[in-house]
């Protein structure tokens, strides 16, 4: 059994301040000298970047839809190994999950899988006594979800705080923190949410410090730690990437990073390494050549539309990527990577590996997807089924090649993506921990 003190930071709805509070608590506890393990419920890539800045450890996702409920606790235990405390930021409202799937992938479900107490962050800006009814409803909705206390956010004044505390005295739940409005810790947003840390390092560091200051000043850290320690032990079943026999020469897998390509799950690099690869990160905005000896290329998600001029201007690297793809080497591209391999993005030349054109759109494509591999590729054999997530405001025309990557079955049936030579390019984000054979297959093709 593994005993890791842990808290789930949830809220009645999006916009209540979960990210500010969770990141602030991570920073405040880290400042106390604790090793804090940061986690995020759901598929979001951006919040974990702020978590990592606050703790100095990789932010890790816990997604019961993409990885399945049975992997949530093992992935958590893997990430939290050796830590003094784990803080898990929820997604949307506490009971919101995959559309039409009941509690699946909700913060409530994850809290139950982790047997972790929940701290409810309530936006109190437009209420007083009603806060007690709100908190009572959330605390009593599912008796298996243990709400251990409340943090009141956006409180206007001492008088407002007194009214809120008086109302909550009747709820039986302790007030573990009170935070005043503080615009100085606001983080800028754009078409897909917060601006990633990699794009605003100095400002992001200042914001995280301010969040930590607010949490330290407004929250009862000792009471929160005591609540975290009340979480019972979890079975000792930590997820670990299965290690393959070491190859004679470890193939170099180049992984795109930098400000334009910030979307990556920490487990992907761990799986590639365990499969025998030497993972080398490069920045398509700055590096004019692929890493020496590159045998395979992974280009994940991010914001190429924001950096289209710079990506296009780096012609030497675009030529190198095109040459690698034409050689038949394995190339895995997700979402932003798909756009980078296209002929053009918003009229600016990209790598031209795919005969397709991309542009920004007013329409947000967002949601979980059920997928089946249409044909054999460097990632999967035909017929492989998995679950993924789409999250973009761009349109690719055509949306699929002569040999598509995936057949999607939710919410509508369609084919999507491109498989050609060694290239697998798609809008679909996937979590390889749920399908570790993806990394093994990819690295095997690198050696071939």
Secondary structure, 3 states (H helix, E strand, C coil): CECCCEEEEEECCCCCCHHHHHHHHHHHHHHCCCCEEEEEECCCCHHHHHHHHHHCCCCEEECCCCCCHHHHHHHHHHHHCCCCEEEEECCCCCCCCCCCCCCCCCHHHHHHHHCCEEEEEEECCCCCCHHHHHHHHHHHHCCCCCEEEEEEEEECCHHHHHHHHHHHHCCCCCEEEEEECCHHHCCCEECCEECCHHHCHHHHHHHHHHHHHHHHHHECHHHHHHHHHCCCCECCCCCCCCCCCCCCCCCEEEEEECCCCCECCHHHHHHHHHCCCEEEEEECCCCCCCCCCEEEEEECECCCCCCHHHHHHCHHHHHHHHHHHHCCCEEEEECHHHHHHCCEECCEECCCCCCCEEEEEEEEEEEEEEEEECCCCCCCCCCCEEEEEEEEEEEEECCECCCCCEEECCCCCEEEEEEECCEEEECCEECHHHHCHHHHHHHHHHHC
